[in-house]
Amino acid sequence: MIKKKVIIIGPAYPLRGGISDSNHSLGLALQKLGCEVKILSFSLQYPSLLFPGKTQFDTNGSKPNLFIFSKINSINPLSWIKTAFWLKKQQSDLIITRFWIPFMGISLGTILRLYGSKNNTDLLALCDNVIPHEKRFGDHFLTRYFLNSNHRFLVMSKSVGNDISTFIKNPKVDFHPHPVYDHFGELIDKSQAINGLSLDVSKKYILFFGFIRKYKGLDLLLNALPYFPNNVELVVAGEFYDNESEYKDQVSKLRIENKVHFFSDFIPENKVNLFFSACDIVVQPYKSATQSGVAQIAYHFNKPILVTNVGGLPEIVPHKKVGYVVDVNSNAIAEAVNDFYSQNRELNFIDNIKIEKKKYSWSNMASQILKSK
């Protein structure tokens, strides 16, 4: 039976970021399948002490055509009780709860437990991560507490499904790869995009995109940069969630100041296409990972991708078909980038991407969620 009343619990507009964006995309896909969709979001997502960025809010985007209710205060138990009562009044067929860090385990897990599992509502956890990239005391307890508040799970990388099995015996886990983002505009002429970023059109550009944290391996990419072809430069587009001075000092020691271009603010939705259109290849030199929203933006713009062999990244990047899967070190990154340019692989990779990305759609994920139970 197709479920008609669906609630997605997780960040949504006006909160910013990839998880918020993907909640919108999933909600819209469910609506197209005939569901009545509401998103239950946060009035306070992170206290300022736990948020390393400049702002948690999207100041440039527009509200999607979805019913969004910002009710959850992640550190106020009274709001969890009120939210649980609100949930009960909705009489939903399906509740999809997004889980990405253990910190959210106590609030989201408590809301689901207060709501109650002994009813006809299907409780599905959509898990981005189970074991965090940056570990803290109490992570294991908070994750277990949340996971045990759900009936079943959907993961976007098989490694996360394996991780769930370390917390719960015989969990019911379904897998669907992260769908392609489809709301960042269209690919534009490469020279036009390069000019739009005030860069030199005579150069070639590789792109590192997204929040900058230690596990994402920007330091590895910077160490590899001196070994790239002379006309290849690096665009780093994303806000620092790490010590910015460490990376700037590294650039100075490597004497590559003229080959690295930092755009160190949050990239608004209407500017994303400039960065992806300007580059030849997107590089994700991660030291640990699950799935990747950045790779799916690259797919949207038909851009080749270089990833390291960690987590679920190799699952979505067939090696030397749409890009590269390399070891987690600077030499391997440099070898792949040099192969990309010396063998003129860009056009061949693009042709393969146009075929490969057809299997990554939000409608497929939405259909799978509704059919499984």
C-alpha positions in Angstrom: 0.0 0.0 0.0 1.4 3.4 -0.9 1.7 5.5 2.2 0.1 8.9 1.9 1.1 10.8 5.1 4.8 11.1 5.4 6.9 13.2 7.8 10.6 13.8 7.3 12.4 14.7 10.5 15.6 16.6 9.8 17.0 20.0 8.9 15.2 22.1 6.3 14.9 25.6 5.1 15.9 28.1 6.4 18.7 25.9 7.7 21.4 25.4 5.1 23.7 22.5 4.0 23.6 19.3 2.0 21.4 17.4 4.4 18.8 20.2 4.3 19.0 20.3 0.5 18.5 16.5 0.3 15.6 16.5 2.7 13.9 19.0 0.3 14.7 16.8 -2.7 13.3 13.7 -1.1 10.2 15.5 0.1 9.5 16.8 -3.3 10.0 13.3 -4.9 7.5 11.8 -2.3 5.0 14.5 -3.1 5.2 13.7 -6.8 4.3 10.1 -5.9 1.1 11.3 -4.3 2.2 11.5 -0.7 1.2 14.3 1.8 4.6 15.4 3.0 5.6 17.5 6.0 9.2 18.2 7.2 9.8 18.5 10.9 12.9 20.7 11.3 14.8 22.5 14.0 14.1 25.8 15.8 17.7 25.3 17.1 19.9 22.8 15.3 23.3 23.4 16.9 24.2 25.5 19.9 26.8 28.1 18.9 29.5 26.3 20.9 29.1 23.2 18.7 28.9 25.0 15.3 32.2 25.9 13.7 30.7 27.9 10.7 29.6 31.5 10.3 25.9 30.9 10.2 23.5 28.0 10.2 21.0 29.7 7.9 20.5 30.0 4.2 20.4 33.7 3.5 20.2 33.5 -0.3 17.9 30.5 -1.1 14.2 30.3 -1.4 11.7 28.1 0.5 10.9 24.9 -1.4 7.2 24.0 -2.1 6.9 21.9 1.1 5.3 22.2 4.5 8.1 22.9 6.9 7.6 23.1 10.7 10.7 24.3 12.7 9.9 22.9 16.2 12.9 20.8 17.5 15.3 22.5 19.9 18.2 20.0 20.0 19.2 20.9 23.6 15.8 21.5 25.2 14.0 18.4 26.4 10.7 20.3 26.8 10.7 20.9 23.0 11.2 17.1 22.5 8.0 16.4 24.5 6.0 19.1 22.7 7.3 17.8 19.4 6.3 14.2 20.2 2.7 15.3 21.0 2.6 17.3 17.7 3.8 14.2 15.9 1.0 12.1 17.4 -1.6 14.5 16.1 -0.4 14.1 12.5 -1.4 10.4 12.3 1.3 9.7 9.8 1.8 6.4 7.9 5.6 6.9 7.7 8.2 8.9 9.7 11.6 9.2 8.1 14.2 10.5 10.5 17.5 11.8 9.2 20.6 10.8 11.3 24.1 12.1 10.6 25.9 12.8 13.9 25.6 11.2 17.4 24.8 14.6 19.0 21.3 14.4 17.4 20.8 10.9 18.9 19.4 12.1 22.2 16.9 14.6 20.9 15.7 12.6 17.9 15.7 9.3 19.7 13.7 10.7 22.6 11.1 12.2 20.3 10.6 8.9 18.6 10.4 7.0 21.9 7.9 9.5 23.3 5.9 9.2 20.0 5.9 5.4 20.5 6.8 2.5 18.3 3.7 0.4 19.2 1.4 1.8 16.6 0.9 1.6 12.9 3.4 4.2 11.9 6.5 2.9 10.1 9.6 4.4 11.6 12.5 4.6 9.1 15.9 6.1 9.9 17.8 7.5 6.9 21.4 7.3 8.1 24.1 9.3 6.5 26.7 8.3 9.1 26.6 6.0 12.1 30.2 6.1 13.2 31.2 9.7 13.0 34.3 11.0 11.2 35.4 13.0 14.2 34.8 10.9 17.4 33.8 12.2 20.8 33.0 10.8 24.2 29.5 9.4 24.3 29.1 8.8 20.6 28.4 5.1 20.9 25.7 5.5 23.5 23.9 8.3 21.6 24.0 6.4 18.3 22.7 3.2 19.9 19.9 5.1 21.6 18.8 6.6 18.4 19.0 3.5 16.2 17.0 1.5 18.7 14.2 4.0 18.4 13.4 2.9 14.7 11.9 -0.1 12.9 14.2 -0.1 9.9 17.0 1.8 8.1 17.9 3.2 4.7 21.6 3.8 4.0 23.3 5.5 1.0 26.6 3.5 1.3 27.0 -0.2 2.2 29.6 0.6 4.8 27.0 2.5 6.9 24.8 -0.6 6.7 27.6 -2.6 8.0 28.2 -0.1 10.8 24.5 -0.4 11.9 25.0 -4.1 12.4 27.6 -3.4 15.1 24.9 -1.6 17.1 21.8 -3.7 16.4 21.4 -7.5 15.9 19.9 -8.4 12.5 18.7 -4.9 11.6 16.5 -4.4 8.6 18.7 -2.3 6.3 17.9 -1.2 2.7 20.5 0.4 0.4 20.0 3.2 -2.2 23.0 5.2 -3.4 22.8 9.0 -2.8 20.7 10.5 -5.6 22.0 13.2 -7.9 21.3 16.8 -6.7 19.1 18.5 -9.2 18.5 22.0 -7.9 21.8 23.8 -8.5 21.1 25.2 -11.9 22.6 24.3 -15.2 26.1 23.8 -16.5 27.4 26.9 -18.2 30.2 27.6 -20.6 33.6 26.8 -18.9 35.2 30.1 -20.0 32.2 32.1 -18.8 32.3 30.4 -15.4 36.0 31.0 -15.1 35.5 34.7 -15.8 32.6 34.7 -13.4 35.1 33.6 -10.7 37.6 36.2 -11.8 40.1 33.5 -12.7 42.5 33.1 -15.6 40.8 31.4 -18.6 44.2 30.2 -19.9 44.5 27.9 -16.9 42.9 24.5 -16.1 41.1 24.0 -12.8 40.4 21.2 -10.4 37.8 21.7 -7.7 37.7 20.9 -4.0 34.1 21.7 -2.9 32.4 21.7 0.5 33.1 22.4 4.2 36.7 22.1 5.1 37.4 19.5 7.9 40.4 17.4 8.6 38.9 14.1 7.5 38.3 15.6 4.0 42.0 15.6 3.3 42.6 19.0 1.7 46.1 18.8 3.1 46.8 15.7 0.9 45.5 17.6 -2.2 47.7 20.6 -1.4 50.8 18.4 -1.0 50.0 16.9 -4.5 49.5 20.2 -6.2 53.2 21.0 -7.0 53.3 17.7 -9.0 50.3 18.6 -11.3 50.9 20.0 -14.8 52.1 23.6 -14.7 48.9 25.1 -16.1 46.6 23.2 -13.6 45.4 25.2 -10.5 43.2 24.4 -7.6 39.9 26.0 -6.6 38.9 25.5 -2.9 35.3 26.4 -2.5 33.8 26.1 1.0 33.8 27.4 4.5 36.5 26.4 7.0 35.2 24.2 9.8 38.9 23.6 10.7 41.9 25.8 11.5 42.2 28.0 8.4 45.7 29.2 9.2 47.1 25.6 9.1 46.1 25.3 5.4 47.3 28.8 4.5 50.7 28.0 6.2 50.9 24.8 4.2 50.3 26.7 1.0 53.0 29.1 1.9 55.5 26.4 2.8 54.8 24.6 -0.5 55.1 28.0 -2.4 51.9 27.4 -4.3 50.1 30.7 -3.4 49.6 31.5 -7.1 48.1 28.0 -7.8 45.4 27.9 -5.0 42.3 30.0 -5.1 40.3 30.0 -1.8 36.6 30.9 -1.8 36.2 30.4 1.9 32.6 31.3 2.4 29.5 29.1 2.3 28.7 28.8 -1.4 25.0 29.8 -2.0 22.8 27.6 -4.1 22.8 30.1 -7.0 26.6 30.2 -7.2 27.3 26.4 -7.1 27.1 26.0 -10.9 29.9 28.6 -11.4 32.4 26.5 -9.5 31.4 23.1 -11.1 31.2 24.6 -14.6 34.7 26.2 -14.3 36.5 23.0 -13.3 37.7 20.0 -15.3 37.5 17.5 -12.5 36.2 17.4 -8.9 38.7 15.9 -6.3 37.6 14.4 -3.0 40.8 13.3 -1.2 38.9 12.1 1.9 40.7 10.2 4.7 37.4 8.7 5.9 33.9 8.8 4.3 30.5 7.2 3.9 28.7 8.5 0.8 29.1 11.9 -0.8 26.7 14.6 -1.7 29.6 16.4 -3.5 30.0 13.6 -5.9 26.3 13.7 -6.8 26.6 17.4 -7.5 29.5 16.6 -9.8 27.3 14.0 -11.5 24.6 16.6 -12.0 27.1 18.8 -13.9 28.7 15.9 -15.8 32.0 16.4 -14.1 34.7 13.7 -13.7 35.4 12.8 -10.1 38.6 11.7 -8.2 37.9 10.0 -4.9 40.0 8.1 -2.4 39.3 4.5 -1.6 37.4 5.0 1.6 33.9 4.2 2.8 31.2 4.2 0.1 33.0 6.5 -2.4 34.3 3.7 -4.7 30.7 2.5 -4.9 29.7 5.5 -7.0 32.9 6.2 -9.0 33.7 3.4 -11.4 37.5 3.6 -11.7 38.8 5.0 -15.0 35.2 5.1 -16.3 33.8 8.4 -14.8 37.0 9.3 -12.8 39.5 7.7 -10.4 39.6 5.8 -7.2 43.0 6.2 -5.6 44.8 5.3 -2.4 44.8 7.9 0.5 48.0 9.7 -0.3 49.3 12.6 -2.2 51.4 10.6 -4.7 48.3 8.6 -5.8 46.3 11.8 -6.2 49.1 13.5 -8.3 49.4 10.4 -10.5 45.7 10.3 -11.3 45.5 14.1 -12.1 48.5 13.8 -14.4 46.9 10.8 -16.1 43.7 12.7 -16.5 45.4 15.5 -18.4 48.1 13.7 -20.2 45.6 11.1 -21.6 42.9 13.6 -22.4 40.3 11.6 -20.5 37.8 14.4 -19.9 35.4 13.9 -22.8 35.4 10.1 -22.4 34.6 10.4 -18.7 31.8 12.9 -19.4 30.2 10.5 -21.9 30.2 7.7 -19.3 28.9 10.0 -16.6 25.8 10.8 -18.6 25.0 7.1 -18.7 26.1 6.2 -15.1 24.1 9.0 -13.4 20.7 7.7 -14.7 20.5 5.2 -11.9 20.7 7.9 -9.2 17.4 9.6 -8.9 15.2 10.9 -6.0 12.1 9.3 -7.4 13.8 5.9 -7.3 14.8 6.4 -3.7 11.3 7.6 -2.8 9.7 4.6 -4.5 12.0 2.3 -2.7 11.1 3.8 0.7 7.4 3.4 0.0 7.6 -0.2 -1.3 9.8 -1.5 1.5 8.7 -2.4 5.0 
